[in-house]
Amino acid sequence: MSKIIGAVEIGTSKAKALVGEVSEGKPLSIVGMATRPNEGMRKGEIIDFNKVGTSVHTALAEAEKMSGTTVDSIYLAQTGSHLSGSVLRASANVSSSDGRVSASDLQRAADEAKRRKPENGRSYVHYVRMPILLDGRPVEDPVGMIGKKVEIVYWAIEGNDSAIRANLDVANSYGLEVDDLILSSIASSTLVAGPDLKRAGVLVIDMGAGVTDLAIYRSGHVAYTGVIPVGGDHVSGDLAMGLRVFEPYAEKLKLTYGLAQHDSSAQDEKVWITNEKTIGDRAVSRKAISSIIHVRVVELFEIIAKELGDFLNPEELGAGVVLTGGASRLPGIEQVASMVLGVPARKATFPSEIGKDLAQPENATVLGLLHYALEDNRLPGQPKSNENSGILSKIGGLLGI
């Protein structure tokens, strides 16, 4: 028996919808995808609900039409500078007389960890489990082991209630339930950083149009997430000002001729702004284009380094830095990242089962949503019947829904 699942990413420049089909014993199959321009977002947050709603609904309708089916619920990516993460932890004494850990011991510790509430006007939207501790030492699954105390630790992401509610309302207005809100950086990491990279330690940087999402993994678990309100659009804006051109032309110049790092072989080359060579068109040097891009890209990675602080430890990032997102397409950007961050960086690769037309850096988040949805993120020993059916059961009371 197959199951249809959907995923939506509301990006700063585009809204994307995916429809996937899951069959028992078979890998996920993408049966529908659509992308629509989105003009209602700024730095990952909704500023025009109607424009965003139109873009998302059109993308969903096109994806459903392509798949020949419909979805009743979706997994929704969440980003924006309003998000922040912190560590929640709690412990529980082993209750059995023989000292063996049970699933109920873990559940009591988990419930206690999640009992803490953020400040008014904010809600937790995503709990990412970190290593379980049994008598102070990390274990993957302590159920059945002998011990005195278990400790559950979460990296908990919280956000502004109004921003969260706006995202949920976009889906609800299309008649869809949101199964879960998943942090964009974690969705991307699920796709481009496999278990080996996460165990070795890796920093995933998802460079979108309006924001850059960050996730650090250590020993296979999330250690940090963050959102930087700078992305590819800022590079285009700098080009527009520096070259005195309209932003659409600046964006085209960036995509066609842009380099993140200087290339001496191209410094004397001239390119036309509109490529029409008519009145009003003029030629500019590729060196000027690359110089403007380089300065902004260096600044972005400097901001990332400052944001990460002590988390940016080369000794704990054995797998280095993985770059994804549309802005990571810039040639030479991995060299700039390595230079500024002091850690080897490379562009992301995608699993072989994903077709070439889909395996593009700008699709990492929306593809990762479906793959994350298929992972088993339950506590050890927890039956599927105990899982929450949707995001409203997790945060509905806090948002007054």
N, C-alpha and C positions, 0 to 999 in steps of 0.2 A: 504494500500500500504506500502511495506517495503522499507527500505533504507539500503544500505551496507556502512559501514564506516570502515576505517582502522587506525591502530595506530602502530607507530614504536618507539622503544627505542634503541638507539645506546649506549650500555653500554661498560665499560672498558674491561670486560671479555666476554660479550655475546651481540649479537644483537637479539632483540625480535620483532616479528610482530604479531599483532592480527587483526582478521577480525570479526566485529560485525554486527549483523542485528537488525535494529530497526523497529518495527511495531507499528502503531498507537494503543494506549491503552494497549500495552504490554511492559514488561521490556526488557532491552537490552539482547540479546542472543549472546554469543560468539560462532561463527561457525567455526573458524579456528585460530590456534596458532602454532607458530614455534619458536624455539630458536637455534641459531647457535653460535659456538665459535667465538670470535672476537679478533684478535691480532693487530689491527691497531689503537688502542686507547691508550692514556696515560693520566691519571687524567682527564678523561672526554672530551679530545680533540683529534681530528683526527691527527695522525702522518703518517699514510700510507693509502692514499685514496683508492687504489686498493683493499687492504685487507678488509677495512671497507665496500666498495661497494659490494664485493663478499659475505661477511657475511650477509649484509642487504638484498641483492637481493635474496639470497638463502632462507633466512627466510621468506621473502614475498612470494616467489614462493611456498614454502611448505605450508604456511598458506592459500594461495588462493586455492591450490590443495585440502587441507583438507575441505575447505568451499564449494568447487564446484562452486565458483564464482570469480570475479575479482574486484579490487578496482581501482578507478580512482584518488583518492586523499587520503591523510592520515593526521593524527595529529602526530606531531613529538616532542618528549621530548627534552628538551634543558637543558644541565648542563655544568659544567666546571668552573674553577677558574677565567676565564675571565669575568664572569657575575657579575654584582653588581646591587643593587637596591637603589632607592631614592624616596622621596615623591615629586609628582607634584601636584600643586593645582592652581585653578583659580576660580573666581566668576563671576556672571552675575546678573545685576539688573533685577527684575521681570518687564516684559515689558507691561503686560496688564493693562488697566485702572482700573480694579477692584482689582488689587493686587493679582490675583490668578496665581500660578506657572503653566507654560505650559511646554510641552516636549521640545519646542524650546529653552526655557530659559536654561534647563539642557544641551542641545546640544551645545549652545554657550559657556557655561562654560567649558564643556568637550573639545571642540575644542581649546579653549584658553589654557587649561592645557597641552594639547598635542603639543602645538606650540613650546614649548621649545625643543631644539635639544641637544643631547650629543656632546662631543668633537669629532673632526675629527677622522675617523677610527672606530667609534662606532655607534651602532644603538639601538633604543628601540625595543625589540622583544615581550614584554608582558606587557600590562597594566592591573593591578588588582584593581578594584574599591574599595575604602574604603567608610565609611559612608558619605552620602550626608548631607550637613549642610544647614539648612534653618534659616536665621538670627542667625547663630551661634550655633544652636542646631541640633543634629543628628536626621535624619528621614530616614525611609526606602524608602518611595515614596512620595515626596512632591507635585506631580502633582495634581492640584486642590485645594491645600492649600493656605491660605492667608499669604503673606510675602513680604519682600522688596528685599532680596538678597539670591541667592542660591550659594553654593560653592561645587565644585566637586574636590575630592581628589583621586589620584591614587598612588598605589605603583608601580612604573615603573621599569622594569628590562631591563638593557642595556647590550650589549655584543660586543665583538670584531667582526668587519665586516668580516674578513677573516675566523674566526671560524664559524660564522653563515652561511656564504656562502658555506663553505665546507659541512656542514650538509645538506643544501638545495640541493647542487649538487648531493649528494648521492641519494636523492629521485628523483631528476629530471633525473638522468642518467638511472633510471628504468622506465622513462616515467610517473612519478607520480607528481601531483600537491600537494603542502603542504598547507592544509587548514589553519593551525595555528601552530606556535611554542609555546609550553606550558612548563613552567618551571617544571622540574622533581619533585621538592619538593611540588609544588602546585598540580600536578597530583596525587602524592601519598596521599597527605592530603585529596583530594576529596574522596578517597576510604576509608581511615582508620580513618578519623576524621569527624564524622557527625556534623550536625548543633548544637547539644547540646554541644558537646565538644568545638566547635569553639566559641560558645557564652560564655562558662565558661572560656575560655582561655587555649590554648594548644600549646605545642611545639612538632612538628613532626620531627623526625630525621630519614632520609632514608640513611641507611648505605650500600653503594654499594661497588664494588670491588676497584675502584680507587678514588672515591670521596664520601663525605658525604654531603647530601643536607639537609638544614634546613628551616623550616617555622614556624613562630609564628603567632597565631591567637588571637585576642582580640575582645570581643563583636561581634563575628561572622565574623570578617574581617581580612584579612592579615595585620599584623603590621610589619613584617620583613621576609626577605628571605636571605639565604646565602649559599655558597658552600665552604666546607673545602676540600683541596686536599689531604686527607688521607682517606683510606678505608680498606677493608678486605685484599687486596693484601699486604698491609704494614705489617699486622700481620704475613702473610705467609712468607714474606721476613725476618722478625725478627727471625722467627722459623728456617728458612733455615740457617741463619748465626749462631744462637745460638746453634743449634744442629749439624751443619756442614753436612747438607744434601741438596740435590737438591730441588728446590722449588716445583715441583710436589709432592714429598714425604711430604714436609712440609705442603702443602695444604691439603693433605689427612689426615695427623696427626691432623691438626686443626679441620677438619670436623668430624673426627671419635672420637677423644679423648679430644679435646680442651674444656677448661673451662675458662670463663672470671674471675671467682672468685675461690680462693683456696678452695679445698674440702679435708678435713683431711682424709676422708675415702679412698681417691685414692692416697695419697701421696707416698705410698710404692709400688704401682702397676707399673709393667714394661710392656712396649709395644714394639713390633718390628717395625722397620722403614718401611721395605717393606713387612713385614709379610710373607716372603718366607723362612726365617730361613736358608738361604744359605750363601756361602762365600760372604762377603761384607755387609751382613745384621747385625744389632746389635740392642740391646735393650736399650731403654731410659726410664726414669721414667716419669709418668704422671705429677708428681709434677713439673719437669723441663719444660714440655710443658705448663702447666697452668701458671707457674711463668712468662714465656716470654710473653704469651698472655695477662696476667693481666697488666703487665707494659705498653704494647702498648695501651690497651683499656683505661686504666686510663689516659694516655697521650692524647688520642683522645678526651675524654670528657673534659679534662682540656683546650684543644685548643678550643673546642666548647664554654666552659664557657667564655673564654677570648674574643672570637669573638662576643658573644652575649652581653657582658657587662651588662649595665643597663636593657636590654630587658629581662634578666634572673631574673625576679622578681617573687618569689613564690606567692605573693599576687595577681598577675595578671595571674597566670597559675593554675586556679582552677581545670582543668582537668589533670594537670601534664604533663608528657612527654610520647609520644607514639613512640616506636621504630619499624622500619620496614627496609626492604632491606635485602639482603642475609647475611650480616655480623651480623645482629641482631639475627641470629639463635643460636649464642654461648650461652650455658647454663650459667645463672648467670649474663648476661650482663645488665639486668635491675637493678639488685642490685648495680652494679658498677656505672651505670648512676645516680641512686638516690643518692649514696654516694658523688659523685663528683659534681653533679649539684645542690644538695640540694633541689630537687623537686621529688616527687614520680614518678616513671617511670614504664612502663609496655610494654609488647610486643603487637603489633597491632593485632586486630582481623578483620576479613573480613565480609562483608554483607552475610547473609545466602543464598542468591540466587546464590552466586558464588560457583561452584563445588569445592570439596576438592582438586582435582588435580591442579586447578588453584589458589586456595586460599593459596598461598605461599608468604612469605615476599619479595622474590626477584622479584615477579610479580606485586608489588604494583604500580610501576610507569606506566607500560604499560597498566594495567587494568584501572588505574586512568585516563589515557589519554582519553579513550572512555567515561568514566562517566563524565569527565569535559566537553567533547564536547557536551554532551546532556543537560548540564545546560544552563539556560537562563541568560547570562551575559550582556544583553543589558541594556541600561539606561531605567528607567521607562518611559513608553509612546512611546518608540521607536519601530516602526513596523519592522518586519523581513525583509522587502524589503530594509531597509536602511543598512543592515549588509554587511560588506565587504565579497567578495566571496573567498578570499584567502590571504595568508600571503604576497604575492608579492604586493598586493594593499596597504599594510600597510608600508612595508619597501623597496619595489622594487626600488624606486627612490634613496634612501640612498645607496643601494648596487649597484646601476648602472645596474640593471637588466632590 
